[in-house]
Amino acid sequence: VQLVESGGGLVQPGGALRLSCATSGFTFSNYRMGWFRQAPGKEREFVASISRGSSPFYAEFVKGRFTISRDNALNTVSLQMNSLKPEDTAVYYCAARLSVQGTYDYWGQGTQVTVSS
C-alpha cells in the first residue's frame, strides 16, 4: 500500500496550492479518503474527507477555502487550497479508511505547506 502526497510548497498569504495524493495497493474506490495536517508543536488535525460516493466533509476552519475531490479512475485524491493563511502552515497528510467510522487504515508520508510572506 502506498499513498504519496505532492504539491506542497511555499506560498504567500492569500495564495493557493493544490495537493494531490497518488495511491496504490488497495481498492481505492472502496475507501473514504481524508486529508489531515500537523503544525509544529501541535497535534494532527482533520482537514477534510470525501466518501466513496464523493460527498465531502470539511473542518470548520477550511470551509469555503478548501475543496476535496477524488478520481476513482486514477486512484487519486486532491485538496485545492485557496485563500491560504499563515496558520495553514503544516505538514499535510492523506489517509484512507475502509470503515464508515473509526480510525484511518493507511497514511501517506506528508507534504509540507508553508504560508508566509
C-alpha positions in Angstrom: 0.0 0.0 0.0 1.3 3.4 -0.9 -0.1 6.9 -0.5 2.2 9.6 -1.9 1.4 13.3 -1.4 2.6 16.0 -3.7 2.0 19.7 -4.4 3.2 21.3 -1.2 5.5 24.3 -1.1 5.9 27.9 -0.1 3.1 30.3 -0.9 2.2 33.8 0.2 -0.8 34.6 2.3 -3.9 34.7 0.1 -2.4 32.3 -2.4 -3.4 28.8 -3.5 -2.0 25.4 -3.7 -3.3 22.1 -4.9 -2.2 18.9 -3.1 -2.5 15.5 -4.7 -2.3 12.0 -3.3 -1.5 9.1 -5.5 -2.4 5.8 -4.1 -1.8 2.1 -4.9 -2.1 -1.3 -3.3 -5.7 -1.2 -2.2 -9.1 -0.8 -3.8 -9.3 3.0 -3.8 -13.0 3.2 -4.7 -13.9 1.3 -1.6 -12.3 3.8 0.8 -13.2 7.1 2.3 -10.2 9.4 1.8 -9.1 12.2 4.1 -6.6 15.0 4.5 -5.1 15.8 7.8 -2.4 18.3 8.9 0.1 18.8 11.7 1.7 22.1 12.5 4.9 22.3 14.5 4.2 21.7 18.2 0.6 20.8 17.6 -1.4 17.6 17.3 -2.5 16.3 13.9 -5.9 17.6 13.0 -8.6 16.7 10.5 -8.9 18.9 7.4 -11.4 17.3 5.0 -12.7 13.9 3.9 -14.6 12.5 0.9 -16.8 9.5 0.9 -16.8 6.7 -1.7 -19.6 8.5 -3.4 -17.7 11.8 -3.4 -19.6 13.5 -0.6 -17.2 16.0 1.0 -16.9 16.9 4.7 -14.7 19.8 6.0 -13.3 21.1 9.2 -15.0 24.3 10.1 -11.7 26.3 9.6 -11.4 25.4 5.9 -15.0 25.7 4.8 -15.2 27.9 1.8 -11.5 27.9 1.2 -10.5 24.2 0.6 -12.1 21.7 -1.8 -11.5 18.0 -1.7 -12.1 15.8 -4.7 -11.3 12.3 -5.8 -10.7 10.5 -9.1 -11.6 6.8 -8.8 -10.2 6.1 -12.2 -6.8 7.4 -11.3 -6.8 6.4 -7.7 -6.1 9.9 -6.5 -7.5 12.4 -4.1 -6.8 16.1 -4.2 -7.1 19.1 -2.0 -7.5 22.5 -3.6 -6.5 25.2 -1.1 -7.4 28.8 -1.7 -7.1 32.0 0.4 -4.3 30.4 2.4 -3.4 31.9 5.7 -0.1 31.6 7.8 -2.0 29.4 10.2 -2.5 26.8 7.4 1.3 26.1 7.6 1.7 22.4 8.4 2.6 19.0 7.0 -0.4 17.7 5.1 -1.2 14.0 5.1 -3.6 12.0 3.1 -5.2 8.9 4.5 -7.6 6.1 3.6 -10.3 4.5 5.7 -12.4 1.4 4.8 -14.9 1.6 7.6 -17.7 4.2 7.8 -16.3 5.3 11.2 -13.2 4.8 13.1 -9.5 5.2 12.5 -7.9 5.6 9.2 -6.1 2.5 7.9 -3.4 3.9 5.6 -1.4 7.1 5.7 1.0 8.9 3.4 4.3 10.5 4.4 3.1 14.1 4.1 3.9 17.2 2.2 5.0 20.5 3.7 2.8 23.6 3.1 4.3 26.9 4.2 2.3 30.1 4.0 4.5 33.1 4.5 5.3 36.4 3.0 
